[in-house]
Amino acid sequence: MTTFHIRPGTEVAAALRDGRPVVALESTIVSHGLPRPDNLRVARQIEQTVRDAGAVPATIGMVGGELVVGLDDDQLTRLATVDGVAKLSVRDLAVAAATGADGATTVAATSAVAAAVGIGVFATGGLGGVHREAAQTFDESADLVTLARTPITVVCAGVKSILDVGATLERLETLGVGVVGYRTRRFPGFYLTDSGFDLDWSVDSPEQVAEVLAAREQHGVHRGGLIVANPLPVDEQLDPALHDRTLTEGLARLGRDGVTGKAVTPFLLAHFHTATEGASLAVNVRIILRNADLAARIAVASARRGAA
């Protein structure tokens, strides 16, 4: 009889046992979010950024049906270079494990798995959310409902600007997911510093985020996630005019080519990469590295607070 377990990597297992800070990282950015060969180089750079800020990186993925928290370099290389890696949301995990698949975890799956093993902080680029035309298609990322029931802190640059940002914020409010801006009261728009929407709350330091997490835990009332929205500096964002033009073209191509469902986001990100001649890729990398650094500093602050 086959048994299925979540297996922490050696370094992650030791860190969790010793109460040291750990940051969860997704693997879809490796297998689906970035082009080869940049994907593997950037994945290693993300992990090093977490280490440089004092935490242990835990990239989550599935290799041959085994769900691993803290992929080693050989496993990371496999997910970055082989064809046919499945994109795994929470609902896909059991089926993928039972069929021995290689799989990369989305924001939803990474959040759920990280929380299951006791990791409280997760760094990603941008959240999934409510797609444009969702009133007709009902297309909404599983990230949102997963965060409603998963007590994890997600550091991100808002939701991907290819989505309906306003509708996504409304859904997050309805679902009870906390959202705070990091040193801002404006919600970032992934490639763009400002999506055009206000936020009710902001925090000014990793230590203040750690205080929020401590209050949530001690209250024992709210079991949902917390989004820490970390905007790019204005001088590092994608040129807004180029962004808007590229998005309009990409949305038109979606309809022309009949792209739907899970294929929408990779399709549009690939279009941005091509149409901006790599500028969007450079911005995407800056986003994830900044978020990895902030997430690690939050994890360190939380660990220190817990040990005090």
Secondary structure, 3 states (H helix, E strand, C coil): CCCCCEEECHHHHHHHHHCCCEEEECCHHHHHHCCCCHHHHHHHHHHHHHHHCCCEEEEEEEECCEEEECCCHHHHHHHHHCCCCEEECHHHHHHHHHCCCCEEECHHHHHHHHHHHCCCEEECCCECCECCCHHHHCCECHHHHHHHCCCCEEEECEECCCCCHHHHHHHHHHHCCEEEEECCCEEEECCEEEEEEECCCEECCHHHHHHHHHHHHHHCCCCCCEEEECCCCHHHCCCHHHHHHHHHHHHHHHHHHCCCHHHHHHHHHHHHHHHCCCHHHHHHHHHHHHHHHHHHHHHHHHHHHHHC
